[in-house]
Amino acid sequence: MIYHLVSPAYWAQFEQETAYVSESLATENFIHCSRHEQIAGVLERFYGNVSELLLLHIDESKLTSPLLYEAVADSSETFPHIYGPINREAIVEISWGKRT
């Protein structure tokens, strides 16, 4: 299982769609994701002032777009990157990533 954080307002655009496309797909050519143990660090580093986020639980075995684990700057960890839209069948749960 891998995870993706998204604002409720942005997610609302895709709730009824067959695929989800994050803003980073257009700007970086992939969708940023995390392993479970990476979520807290991502929340702290990139979303410290954000009060509401949704956490998409993604079953990587159901993805139709390519998934690569890649190194990122300023970290010794690799992170999952999805190179294309996330098909709805792969999103198996949606929960709160951070609460107010």
N, C-alpha and C positions, 0 to 999 in steps of 0.2 A: 504494500500500500504506500502511495505517495500522496502529498498534500499540496494544495494551492490556496493562498489567501486572496480574498477579493472583497471589496466593499459591497454591502447590500445593494446600494444604488446601481453599481455597475453590473452586478449579477442579475438584477431585475430585467435588464435588456435581453438576457439569454435564457431566462427561466423556462420559456416555452419552445425554445429552439432545439434543433437536433445536435448542435455542437456549440461549444463555448470557445471564444477567442479573447485572450487577454490583450491589453494594450501593448504589452512587450512583444507579442508575435509580430506586429507591424514594425516596431522600432528595432528589435534585436534578433528577429527571426526565430524565436523560441519562447515558450511559456515557462516561467520560473516555477519550480516546485521544490519541495523539501521532503526528506525522510522524517518520520515521527520525532526522532530525537533532535532534529534541527529546528523545529517549529518555534520553541521558546527563544532561541537566539535570533531567528529571523524577525519575530515580533519585536524583540527589544531593539534590534539594530535598525530596522526599517519602518516600524509602525508604532514607535513609542508614544506619539501624540494622537494616534488614531483610536477612537473609542469603540467603534463597531466594525467588525470584520466577520466574514464567513469563512469557514474552512471547508474546502472541497476535498472529500476523501476519494481518491482516484485509484481504482484497481488497474495497475499497469498491464495486467494480462489481457484486459479488455480494450486497451488503446488501439486505435487504428492509425494514429500518427506515430512517427519514430520517437523513441525515448533514448536519451543518452545521459550517462552520469559523467559530469565534466567538472574540472577544477575551476575555481573562481578566484579572482584577485583578492588578496588579503586574507586567504584562508587555506588551510591544508586539507580541507574537506572537499569532497566532490558533491555536487548537487544534481538532482534530476532535472533535465530540460526536455520539454516536449516540443518537437519541431513540426508543429501543425496544430489544428484545432483539437480540442478535447471532445470526443464524441460522448453524447449523453449516457450511453450504456456504461461507460467507464467511470462515471461519477456515481458512486454507490451510496454516498451519504453526504449531507451538508450539516455542519454544526457551527457554533459560534467559535471564532478564533480568539476573540477577546471581548470581554463584556464591559459595559460602562459601570 
